Amino acid sequence: MRNSSRTRILASRIFVLAALLGCVLVPLAPAYAEKLVVTTDRAKIIKLPNQTKTVIVGNPIVADVTIGKDGLVILTGKSFGTTNLIALDGTGAILNESTIQVQQANENLVIMQRGMDRETYSCTPTCMPSVALGDDQKYFTDTGTASSTRNKLATEK
């Protein structure tokens, strides 16, 4: 009987210890986790906890962040895909971890598909050439060059 009593006492102590460890570990989890959706070439303002000191983006090719004051962060979609965002406080503790999903803007766009070649037009309201990830390389380069040249001419004095 003594062995079964010792076993029960040991089991109850292990249970209490596990419960206490569980209480200690819960506050270390992120304050909240959410899915952030942003479109390519657009910015979105998000609010992180005020004590945020460091923001990490898993894949900066997909999205980028600019840290403002009081937990305000500007999230910019750069390329299609999914990555994550982690917010840390001054001691390195995780305050937040979110998934970032970057999608293509669809409003007012017309996509011309010719076999494997694709061209994108922005129709606001008249359709004009625009560049988007996934467009045919020659179309993308030619349209991007024309747009850059126009912008350069517009800013010269």
CNS distance restraints for C-alpha pairs under 8 A (distance, minus, plus):
assign (resid   1 and name CA) (resid   5 and name CA) 6.22 0.50 0.50
assign (resid   2 and name CA) (resid   6 and name CA) 6.09 0.50 0.50
assign (resid   3 and name CA) (resid   7 and name CA) 6.03 0.50 0.50
assign (resid   4 and name CA) (resid   8 and name CA) 6.16 0.50 0.50
assign (resid   5 and name CA) (resid   9 and name CA) 6.16 0.50 0.50
assign (resid   6 and name CA) (resid  10 and name CA) 5.96 0.50 0.50
assign (resid   7 and name CA) (resid  11 and name CA) 5.97 0.50 0.50
assign (resid   8 and name CA) (resid  12 and name CA) 6.06 0.50 0.50
assign (resid   9 and name CA) (resid  13 and name CA) 6.17 0.50 0.50
assign (resid  10 and name CA) (resid  14 and name CA) 6.16 0.50 0.50
assign (resid  11 and name CA) (resid  15 and name CA) 6.13 0.50 0.50
assign (resid  12 and name CA) (resid  16 and name CA) 6.16 0.50 0.50
assign (resid  13 and name CA) (resid  17 and name CA) 6.06 0.50 0.50
assign (resid  14 and name CA) (resid  18 and name CA) 6.00 0.50 0.50
assign (resid  15 and name CA) (resid  19 and name CA) 6.09 0.50 0.50
assign (resid  16 and name CA) (resid  20 and name CA) 6.15 0.50 0.50
assign (resid  17 and name CA) (resid  21 and name CA) 6.13 0.50 0.50
assign (resid  18 and name CA) (resid  22 and name CA) 6.05 0.50 0.50
assign (resid  19 and name CA) (resid  23 and name CA) 6.33 0.50 0.50
assign (resid  20 and name CA) (resid  24 and name CA) 6.35 0.50 0.50
assign (resid  21 and name CA) (resid  25 and name CA) 6.11 0.50 0.50
assign (resid  22 and name CA) (resid  26 and name CA) 6.18 0.50 0.50
assign (resid  23 and name CA) (resid  27 and name CA) 7.48 0.50 0.50
assign (resid  24 and name CA) (resid  28 and name CA) 7.55 0.50 0.50
assign (resid  25 and name CA) (resid  29 and name CA) 7.10 0.50 0.50
assign (resid  28 and name CA) (resid  93 and name CA) 7.20 0.50 0.50
assign (resid  28 and name CA) (resid  94 and name CA) 7.04 0.50 0.50
assign (resid  29 and name CA) (resid  94 and name CA) 7.01 0.50 0.50
assign (resid  29 and name CA) (resid  95 and name CA) 7.65 0.50 0.50
assign (resid  30 and name CA) (resid  94 and name CA) 5.61 0.50 0.50
assign (resid  30 and name CA) (resid  95 and name CA) 4.86 0.50 0.50
assign (resid  30 and name CA) (resid  96 and name CA) 4.55 0.50 0.50
assign (resid  30 and name CA) (resid  97 and name CA) 6.17 0.50 0.50
assign (resid  31 and name CA) (resid  95 and name CA) 5.47 0.50 0.50
assign (resid  31 and name CA) (resid  96 and name CA) 5.48 0.50 0.50
assign (resid  32 and name CA) (resid  95 and name CA) 7.79 0.50 0.50
assign (resid  32 and name CA) (resid  96 and name CA) 5.67 0.50 0.50
assign (resid  32 and name CA) (resid  97 and name CA) 7.04 0.50 0.50
assign (resid  32 and name CA) (resid  98 and name CA) 7.93 0.50 0.50
assign (resid  33 and name CA) (resid  96 and name CA) 6.21 0.50 0.50
assign (resid  33 and name CA) (resid  97 and name CA) 5.33 0.50 0.50
assign (resid  33 and name CA) (resid  98 and name CA) 4.96 0.50 0.50
assign (resid  33 and name CA) (resid  99 and name CA) 7.71 0.50 0.50
assign (resid  34 and name CA) (resid  97 and name CA) 7.49 0.50 0.50
assign (resid  34 and name CA) (resid  98 and name CA) 4.94 0.50 0.50
assign (resid  34 and name CA) (resid  99 and name CA) 6.37 0.50 0.50
assign (resid  35 and name CA) (resid  98 and name CA) 5.76 0.50 0.50
assign (resid  35 and name CA) (resid  99 and name CA) 4.77 0.50 0.50
assign (resid  35 and name CA) (resid 100 and name CA) 5.96 0.50 0.50
assign (resid  35 and name CA) (resid 101 and name CA) 7.22 0.50 0.50
assign (resid  36 and name CA) (resid  98 and name CA) 6.87 0.50 0.50
assign (resid  36 and name CA) (resid  99 and name CA) 5.99 0.50 0.50
assign (resid  36 and name CA) (resid 100 and name CA) 4.74 0.50 0.50
assign (resid  36 and name CA) (resid 101 and name CA) 6.12 0.50 0.50
assign (resid  37 and name CA) (resid 100 and name CA) 5.92 0.50 0.50
assign (resid  37 and name CA) (resid 101 and name CA) 4.84 0.50 0.50
assign (resid  37 and name CA) (resid 102 and name CA) 5.94 0.50 0.50
assign (resid  37 and name CA) (resid 103 and name CA) 7.34 0.50 0.50
assign (resid  38 and name CA) (resid  42 and name CA) 6.96 0.50 0.50
assign (resid  38 and name CA) (resid  43 and name CA) 7.20 0.50 0.50
assign (resid  38 and name CA) (resid  44 and name CA) 6.70 0.50 0.50
assign (resid  38 and name CA) (resid  75 and name CA) 7.76 0.50 0.50
assign (resid  38 and name CA) (resid  76 and name CA) 7.17 0.50 0.50
assign (resid  38 and name CA) (resid  77 and name CA) 5.75 0.50 0.50
assign (resid  38 and name CA) (resid 100 and name CA) 7.52 0.50 0.50
assign (resid  38 and name CA) (resid 101 and name CA) 6.41 0.50 0.50
assign (resid  38 and name CA) (resid 102 and name CA) 5.05 0.50 0.50
assign (resid  38 and name CA) (resid 103 and name CA) 6.34 0.50 0.50
assign (resid  39 and name CA) (resid  43 and name CA) 7.85 0.50 0.50
assign (resid  39 and name CA) (resid  76 and name CA) 7.97 0.50 0.50
assign (resid  39 and name CA) (resid  77 and name CA) 5.49 0.50 0.50
assign (resid  39 and name CA) (resid 102 and name CA) 5.22 0.50 0.50
assign (resid  39 and name CA) (resid 103 and name CA) 4.63 0.50 0.50
assign (resid  39 and name CA) (resid 104 and name CA) 5.22 0.50 0.50
assign (resid  39 and name CA) (resid 105 and name CA) 5.48 0.50 0.50
assign (resid  40 and name CA) (resid  76 and name CA) 7.42 0.50 0.50
assign (resid  40 and name CA) (resid  77 and name CA) 4.37 0.50 0.50
assign (resid  40 and name CA) (resid  78 and name CA) 5.20 0.50 0.50
assign (resid  40 and name CA) (resid  79 and name CA) 5.87 0.50 0.50
assign (resid  40 and name CA) (resid  80 and name CA) 6.89 0.50 0.50
assign (resid  40 and name CA) (resid 102 and name CA) 6.21 0.50 0.50
assign (resid  40 and name CA) (resid 103 and name CA) 6.07 0.50 0.50
assign (resid  40 and name CA) (resid 104 and name CA) 5.43 0.50 0.50
assign (resid  40 and name CA) (resid 105 and name CA) 6.62 0.50 0.50
assign (resid  41 and name CA) (resid  76 and name CA) 6.69 0.50 0.50
assign (resid  41 and name CA) (resid  77 and name CA) 5.50 0.50 0.50
assign (resid  41 and name CA) (resid  78 and name CA) 5.78 0.50 0.50
assign (resid  42 and name CA) (resid  76 and name CA) 5.64 0.50 0.50
assign (resid  42 and name CA) (resid  77 and name CA) 5.83 0.50 0.50
assign (resid  43 and name CA) (resid  74 and name CA) 6.33 0.50 0.50
assign (resid  43 and name CA) (resid  75 and name CA) 5.44 0.50 0.50
assign (resid  43 and name CA) (resid  76 and name CA) 4.30 0.50 0.50
assign (resid  43 and name CA) (resid  77 and name CA) 6.62 0.50 0.50
assign (resid  44 and name CA) (resid  74 and name CA) 5.69 0.50 0.50
assign (resid  44 and name CA) (resid  75 and name CA) 5.13 0.50 0.50
assign (resid  44 and name CA) (resid  76 and name CA) 6.40 0.50 0.50
assign (resid  45 and name CA) (resid  72 and name CA) 6.82 0.50 0.50
assign (resid  45 and name CA) (resid  73 and name CA) 5.73 0.50 0.50
assign (resid  45 and name CA) (resid  74 and name CA) 4.62 0.50 0.50
assign (resid  45 and name CA) (resid  75 and name CA) 6.15 0.50 0.50
assign (resid  46 and name CA) (resid  72 and name CA) 5.93 0.50 0.50
assign (resid  46 and name CA) (resid  73 and name CA) 5.32 0.50 0.50
assign (resid  46 and name CA) (resid  74 and name CA) 6.38 0.50 0.50
assign (resid  46 and name CA) (resid  75 and name CA) 7.10 0.50 0.50
assign (resid  47 and name CA) (resid  71 and name CA) 5.50 0.50 0.50
assign (resid  47 and name CA) (resid  72 and name CA) 4.74 0.50 0.50
assign (resid  47 and name CA) (resid  73 and name CA) 6.21 0.50 0.50
assign (resid  48 and name CA) (resid  52 and name CA) 6.73 0.50 0.50
assign (resid  48 and name CA) (resid  71 and name CA) 4.60 0.50 0.50
assign (resid  48 and name CA) (resid  72 and name CA) 6.20 0.50 0.50
assign (resid  48 and name CA) (resid  73 and name CA) 7.17 0.50 0.50
assign (resid  48 and name CA) (resid  87 and name CA) 7.44 0.50 0.50
assign (resid  48 and name CA) (resid  96 and name CA) 7.49 0.50 0.50
assign (resid  49 and name CA) (resid  70 and name CA) 7.70 0.50 0.50
assign (resid  49 and name CA) (resid  71 and name CA) 5.38 0.50 0.50
assign (resid  49 and name CA) (resid  95 and name CA) 7.06 0.50 0.50
assign (resid  49 and name CA) (resid  96 and name CA) 7.96 0.50 0.50
assign (resid  50 and name CA) (resid  70 and name CA) 4.86 0.50 0.50
assign (resid  50 and name CA) (resid  71 and name CA) 4.52 0.50 0.50
assign (resid  51 and name CA) (resid  70 and name CA) 7.61 0.50 0.50
assign (resid  51 and name CA) (resid  71 and name CA) 7.03 0.50 0.50
assign (resid  51 and name CA) (resid  89 and name CA) 5.64 0.50 0.50
assign (resid  51 and name CA) (resid  90 and name CA) 7.46 0.50 0.50
assign (resid  52 and name CA) (resid  71 and name CA) 5.97 0.50 0.50
assign (resid  52 and name CA) (resid  87 and name CA) 6.03 0.50 0.50
assign (resid  52 and name CA) (resid  88 and name CA) 5.57 0.50 0.50
assign (resid  52 and name CA) (resid  89 and name CA) 4.69 0.50 0.50
assign (resid  52 and name CA) (resid  90 and name CA) 7.19 0.50 0.50
assign (resid  52 and name CA) (resid  95 and name CA) 7.23 0.50 0.50
assign (resid  53 and name CA) (resid  87 and name CA) 7.47 0.50 0.50
assign (resid  53 and name CA) (resid  88 and name CA) 5.99 0.50 0.50
assign (resid  53 and name CA) (resid  89 and name CA) 5.01 0.50 0.50
assign (resid  53 and name CA) (resid  90 and name CA) 5.48 0.50 0.50
assign (resid  54 and name CA) (resid  87 and name CA) 5.82 0.50 0.50
assign (resid  54 and name CA) (resid  88 and name CA) 5.09 0.50 0.50
assign (resid  54 and name CA) (resid  89 and name CA) 6.52 0.50 0.50
assign (resid  54 and name CA) (resid  90 and name CA) 7.50 0.50 0.50
assign (resid  55 and name CA) (resid  65 and name CA) 7.80 0.50 0.50
assign (resid  55 and name CA) (resid  67 and name CA) 7.58 0.50 0.50
assign (resid  55 and name CA) (resid  85 and name CA) 6.90 0.50 0.50
assign (resid  55 and name CA) (resid  86 and name CA) 5.68 0.50 0.50
assign (resid  55 and name CA) (resid  87 and name CA) 4.60 0.50 0.50
assign (resid  55 and name CA) (resid  88 and name CA) 6.37 0.50 0.50
assign (resid  56 and name CA) (resid  85 and name CA) 5.55 0.50 0.50
assign (resid  56 and name CA) (resid  86 and name CA) 5.08 0.50 0.50
assign (resid  56 and name CA) (resid  87 and name CA) 6.50 0.50 0.50
assign (resid  57 and name CA) (resid  63 and name CA) 7.20 0.50 0.50
assign (resid  57 and name CA) (resid  64 and name CA) 6.87 0.50 0.50
assign (resid  57 and name CA) (resid  65 and name CA) 7.47 0.50 0.50
assign (resid  57 and name CA) (resid  83 and name CA) 7.14 0.50 0.50
assign (resid  57 and name CA) (resid  84 and name CA) 5.77 0.50 0.50
assign (resid  57 and name CA) (resid  85 and name CA) 4.62 0.50 0.50
assign (resid  57 and name CA) (resid  86 and name CA) 6.62 0.50 0.50
assign (resid  58 and name CA) (resid  83 and name CA) 5.60 0.50 0.50
assign (resid  58 and name CA) (resid  84 and name CA) 5.20 0.50 0.50
assign (resid  58 and name CA) (resid  85 and name CA) 6.35 0.50 0.50
assign (resid  59 and name CA) (resid  63 and name CA) 6.80 0.50 0.50
assign (resid  59 and name CA) (resid  83 and name CA) 5.76 0.50 0.50
assign (resid  59 and name CA) (resid  84 and name CA) 7.44 0.50 0.50
assign (resid  60 and name CA) (resid  64 and name CA) 5.45 0.50 0.50
assign (resid  61 and name CA) (resid  78 and name CA) 6.39 0.50 0.50
assign (resid  61 and name CA) (resid  79 and name CA) 6.41 0.50 0.50
assign (resid  62 and name CA) (resid  77 and name CA) 6.37 0.50 0.50
assign (resid  62 and name CA) (resid  78 and name CA) 5.10 0.50 0.50
assign (resid  62 and name CA) (resid  79 and name CA) 4.52 0.50 0.50
assign (resid  62 and name CA) (resid  80 and name CA) 6.20 0.50 0.50
assign (resid  62 and name CA) (resid  81 and name CA) 6.02 0.50 0.50
assign (resid  62 and name CA) (resid  82 and name CA) 6.96 0.50 0.50
assign (resid  62 and name CA) (resid  83 and name CA) 6.85 0.50 0.50
assign (resid  62 and name CA) (resid 102 and name CA) 6.95 0.50 0.50
assign (resid  63 and name CA) (resid  75 and name CA) 6.95 0.50 0.50
assign (resid  63 and name CA) (resid  76 and name CA) 5.57 0.50 0.50
assign (resid  63 and name CA) (resid  77 and name CA) 4.66 0.50 0.50
assign (resid  63 and name CA) (resid  78 and name CA) 5.07 0.50 0.50
assign (resid  63 and name CA) (resid  79 and name CA) 6.84 0.50 0.50
assign (resid  63 and name CA) (resid  83 and name CA) 7.60 0.50 0.50
assign (resid  63 and name CA) (resid 100 and name CA) 7.71 0.50 0.50
assign (resid  63 and name CA) (resid 102 and name CA) 7.35 0.50 0.50
assign (resid  64 and name CA) (resid  75 and name CA) 5.86 0.50 0.50
assign (resid  64 and name CA) (resid  76 and name CA) 5.22 0.50 0.50
assign (resid  64 and name CA) (resid  77 and name CA) 6.71 0.50 0.50
assign (resid  64 and name CA) (resid  78 and name CA) 7.05 0.50 0.50
assign (resid  65 and name CA) (resid  73 and name CA) 6.45 0.50 0.50
assign (resid  65 and name CA) (resid  74 and name CA) 5.44 0.50 0.50
assign (resid  65 and name CA) (resid  75 and name CA) 4.63 0.50 0.50
assign (resid  65 and name CA) (resid  76 and name CA) 6.23 0.50 0.50
assign (resid  66 and name CA) (resid  73 and name CA) 5.70 0.50 0.50
assign (resid  66 and name CA) (resid  74 and name CA) 5.10 0.50 0.50
assign (resid  66 and name CA) (resid  75 and name CA) 6.77 0.50 0.50
assign (resid  67 and name CA) (resid  71 and name CA) 7.52 0.50 0.50
assign (resid  67 and name CA) (resid  72 and name CA) 6.46 0.50 0.50
assign (resid  67 and name CA) (resid  73 and name CA) 4.70 0.50 0.50
assign (resid  67 and name CA) (resid  74 and name CA) 6.54 0.50 0.50
assign (resid  68 and name CA) (resid  72 and name CA) 5.02 0.50 0.50
assign (resid  68 and name CA) (resid  73 and name CA) 5.48 0.50 0.50
assign (resid  68 and name CA) (resid  74 and name CA) 7.43 0.50 0.50
assign (resid  77 and name CA) (resid 102 and name CA) 5.64 0.50 0.50
assign (resid  77 and name CA) (resid 103 and name CA) 7.90 0.50 0.50
assign (resid  78 and name CA) (resid 102 and name CA) 7.58 0.50 0.50
assign (resid  79 and name CA) (resid 102 and name CA) 6.61 0.50 0.50
assign (resid  79 and name CA) (resid 103 and name CA) 7.89 0.50 0.50
assign (resid  79 and name CA) (resid 133 and name CA) 7.40 0.50 0.50
assign (resid  80 and name CA) (resid 101 and name CA) 7.75 0.50 0.50
assign (resid  80 and name CA) (resid 102 and name CA) 5.06 0.50 0.50
assign (resid  80 and name CA) (resid 103 and name CA) 5.52 0.50 0.50
assign (resid  80 and name CA) (resid 104 and name CA) 6.89 0.50 0.50
assign (resid  80 and name CA) (resid 133 and name CA) 7.99 0.50 0.50
assign (resid  81 and name CA) (resid 101 and name CA) 5.98 0.50 0.50
assign (resid  81 and name CA) (resid 102 and name CA) 5.35 0.50 0.50
assign (resid  81 and name CA) (resid 103 and name CA) 7.09 0.50 0.50
assign (resid  82 and name CA) (resid  99 and name CA) 7.08 0.50 0.50
assign (resid  82 and name CA) (resid 100 and name CA) 5.55 0.50 0.50
assign (resid  82 and name CA) (resid 101 and name CA) 4.50 0.50 0.50
assign (resid  82 and name CA) (resid 102 and name CA) 6.22 0.50 0.50
assign (resid  83 and name CA) (resid  99 and name CA) 5.99 0.50 0.50
assign (resid  83 and name CA) (resid 100 and name CA) 5.21 0.50 0.50
assign (resid  83 and name CA) (resid 101 and name CA) 6.67 0.50 0.50
assign (resid  84 and name CA) (resid  97 and name CA) 7.07 0.50 0.50
assign (resid  84 and name CA) (resid  98 and name CA) 5.64 0.50 0.50
assign (resid  84 and name CA) (resid  99 and name CA) 4.40 0.50 0.50
assign (resid  84 and name CA) (resid 100 and name CA) 5.29 0.50 0.50
assign (resid  85 and name CA) (resid  96 and name CA) 7.93 0.50 0.50
assign (resid  85 and name CA) (resid  97 and name CA) 5.62 0.50 0.50
assign (resid  85 and name CA) (resid  98 and name CA) 5.19 0.50 0.50
assign (resid  85 and name CA) (resid  99 and name CA) 6.28 0.50 0.50
assign (resid  85 and name CA) (resid 100 and name CA) 6.81 0.50 0.50
assign (resid  86 and name CA) (resid  94 and name CA) 7.03 0.50 0.50
assign (resid  86 and name CA) (resid  95 and name CA) 7.65 0.50 0.50
assign (resid  86 and name CA) (resid  96 and name CA) 5.73 0.50 0.50
assign (resid  86 and name CA) (resid  97 and name CA) 4.46 0.50 0.50
assign (resid  86 and name CA) (resid  98 and name CA) 6.57 0.50 0.50
assign (resid  87 and name CA) (resid  94 and name CA) 5.96 0.50 0.50
assign (resid  87 and name CA) (resid  95 and name CA) 5.43 0.50 0.50
assign (resid  87 and name CA) (resid  96 and name CA) 5.05 0.50 0.50
assign (resid  87 and name CA) (resid  97 and name CA) 6.40 0.50 0.50
assign (resid  88 and name CA) (resid  92 and name CA) 5.24 0.50 0.50
assign (resid  88 and name CA) (resid  93 and name CA) 5.36 0.50 0.50
assign (resid  88 and name CA) (resid  94 and name CA) 4.63 0.50 0.50
assign (resid  88 and name CA) (resid  95 and name CA) 5.40 0.50 0.50
assign (resid  88 and name CA) (resid  96 and name CA) 7.23 0.50 0.50
assign (resid  89 and name CA) (resid  93 and name CA) 5.53 0.50 0.50
assign (resid  89 and name CA) (resid  94 and name CA) 6.68 0.50 0.50
assign (resid  89 and name CA) (resid  95 and name CA) 6.54 0.50 0.50
assign (resid 105 and name CA) (resid 109 and name CA) 7.96 0.50 0.50
assign (resid 108 and name CA) (resid 122 and name CA) 5.87 0.50 0.50
assign (resid 108 and name CA) (resid 123 and name CA) 5.05 0.50 0.50
assign (resid 108 and name CA) (resid 124 and name CA) 6.11 0.50 0.50
assign (resid 108 and name CA) (resid 125 and name CA) 7.81 0.50 0.50
assign (resid 109 and name CA) (resid 120 and name CA) 6.82 0.50 0.50
assign (resid 109 and name CA) (resid 121 and name CA) 5.66 0.50 0.50
assign (resid 109 and name CA) (resid 122 and name CA) 4.75 0.50 0.50
assign (resid 109 and name CA) (resid 123 and name CA) 5.82 0.50 0.50
assign (resid 110 and name CA) (resid 120 and name CA) 5.88 0.50 0.50
assign (resid 110 and name CA) (resid 121 and name CA) 5.11 0.50 0.50
assign (resid 110 and name CA) (resid 122 and name CA) 6.44 0.50 0.50
assign (resid 110 and name CA) (resid 123 and name CA) 6.93 0.50 0.50
assign (resid 110 and name CA) (resid 127 and name CA) 7.86 0.50 0.50
assign (resid 111 and name CA) (resid 118 and name CA) 6.85 0.50 0.50
assign (resid 111 and name CA) (resid 119 and name CA) 5.75 0.50 0.50
assign (resid 111 and name CA) (resid 120 and name CA) 4.56 0.50 0.50
assign (resid 111 and name CA) (resid 121 and name CA) 6.28 0.50 0.50
assign (resid 112 and name CA) (resid 118 and name CA) 5.58 0.50 0.50
assign (resid 112 and name CA) (resid 119 and name CA) 5.10 0.50 0.50
assign (resid 112 and name CA) (resid 120 and name CA) 6.30 0.50 0.50
assign (resid 112 and name CA) (resid 121 and name CA) 7.95 0.50 0.50
assign (resid 113 and name CA) (resid 117 and name CA) 5.86 0.50 0.50
assign (resid 113 and name CA) (resid 118 and name CA) 4.52 0.50 0.50
assign (resid 113 and name CA) (resid 119 and name CA) 6.60 0.50 0.50
assign (resid 114 and name CA) (resid 118 and name CA) 6.17 0.50 0.50
assign (resid 116 and name CA) (resid 136 and name CA) 7.98 0.50 0.50
assign (resid 117 and name CA) (resid 135 and name CA) 6.97 0.50 0.50
assign (resid 117 and name CA) (resid 136 and name CA) 5.05 0.50 0.50
assign (resid 118 and name CA) (resid 134 and name CA) 7.18 0.50 0.50
assign (resid 118 and name CA) (resid 135 and name CA) 4.79 0.50 0.50
assign (resid 118 and name CA) (resid 136 and name CA) 5.16 0.50 0.50
assign (resid 119 and name CA) (resid 129 and name CA) 7.84 0.50 0.50
assign (resid 119 and name CA) (resid 130 and name CA) 7.95 0.50 0.50
assign (resid 119 and name CA) (resid 131 and name CA) 7.59 0.50 0.50
assign (resid 119 and name CA) (resid 135 and name CA) 5.24 0.50 0.50
assign (resid 119 and name CA) (resid 136 and name CA) 6.38 0.50 0.50
assign (resid 119 and name CA) (resid 139 and name CA) 6.67 0.50 0.50
assign (resid 119 and name CA) (resid 140 and name CA) 7.80 0.50 0.50
assign (resid 120 and name CA) (resid 129 and name CA) 6.35 0.50 0.50
assign (resid 120 and name CA) (resid 130 and name CA) 5.52 0.50 0.50
assign (resid 120 and name CA) (resid 131 and name CA) 6.04 0.50 0.50
assign (resid 120 and name CA) (resid 132 and name CA) 6.43 0.50 0.50
assign (resid 120 and name CA) (resid 135 and name CA) 6.76 0.50 0.50
assign (resid 121 and name CA) (resid 127 and name CA) 5.70 0.50 0.50
assign (resid 121 and name CA) (resid 128 and name CA) 5.28 0.50 0.50
assign (resid 121 and name CA) (resid 129 and name CA) 4.54 0.50 0.50
assign (resid 121 and name CA) (resid 130 and name CA) 4.98 0.50 0.50
assign (resid 121 and name CA) (resid 131 and name CA) 7.62 0.50 0.50
assign (resid 122 and name CA) (resid 126 and name CA) 7.69 0.50 0.50
assign (resid 122 and name CA) (resid 127 and name CA) 5.33 0.50 0.50
assign (resid 122 and name CA) (resid 128 and name CA) 5.44 0.50 0.50
assign (resid 122 and name CA) (resid 129 and name CA) 6.36 0.50 0.50
assign (resid 122 and name CA) (resid 130 and name CA) 5.78 0.50 0.50
assign (resid 123 and name CA) (resid 127 and name CA) 3.86 0.50 0.50
assign (resid 123 and name CA) (resid 128 and name CA) 6.32 0.50 0.50
assign (resid 129 and name CA) (resid 143 and name CA) 6.69 0.50 0.50
assign (resid 130 and name CA) (resid 143 and name CA) 6.75 0.50 0.50
assign (resid 130 and name CA) (resid 144 and name CA) 7.91 0.50 0.50
assign (resid 131 and name CA) (resid 135 and name CA) 6.84 0.50 0.50
assign (resid 131 and name CA) (resid 139 and name CA) 7.96 0.50 0.50
assign (resid 131 and name CA) (resid 140 and name CA) 5.55 0.50 0.50
assign (resid 131 and name CA) (resid 143 and name CA) 6.60 0.50 0.50
assign (resid 131 and name CA) (resid 144 and name CA) 6.61 0.50 0.50
assign (resid 132 and name CA) (resid 140 and name CA) 7.42 0.50 0.50
assign (resid 135 and name CA) (resid 139 and name CA) 6.83 0.50 0.50
assign (resid 135 and name CA) (resid 140 and name CA) 5.85 0.50 0.50
assign (resid 136 and name CA) (resid 140 and name CA) 5.95 0.50 0.50
assign (resid 137 and name CA) (resid 141 and name CA) 6.04 0.50 0.50
assign (resid 138 and name CA) (resid 142 and name CA) 5.95 0.50 0.50
assign (resid 139 and name CA) (resid 143 and name CA) 5.86 0.50 0.50
assign (resid 140 and name CA) (resid 144 and name CA) 5.87 0.50 0.50
assign (resid 141 and name CA) (resid 145 and name CA) 5.94 0.50 0.50
assign (resid 142 and name CA) (resid 146 and name CA) 6.17 0.50 0.50
assign (resid 143 and name CA) (resid 147 and name CA) 6.16 0.50 0.50
assign (resid 144 and name CA) (resid 148 and name CA) 6.08 0.50 0.50
assign (resid 145 and name CA) (resid 149 and name CA) 6.04 0.50 0.50
assign (resid 146 and name CA) (resid 150 and name CA) 6.16 0.50 0.50
assign (resid 147 and name CA) (resid 151 and name CA) 6.18 0.50 0.50
assign (resid 148 and name CA) (resid 152 and name CA) 6.10 0.50 0.50
assign (resid 149 and name CA) (resid 153 and name CA) 6.20 0.50 0.50
assign (resid 150 and name CA) (resid 154 and name CA) 6.17 0.50 0.50
assign (resid 151 and name CA) (resid 155 and name CA) 6.35 0.50 0.50
assign (resid 152 and name CA) (resid 156 and name CA) 6.30 0.50 0.50
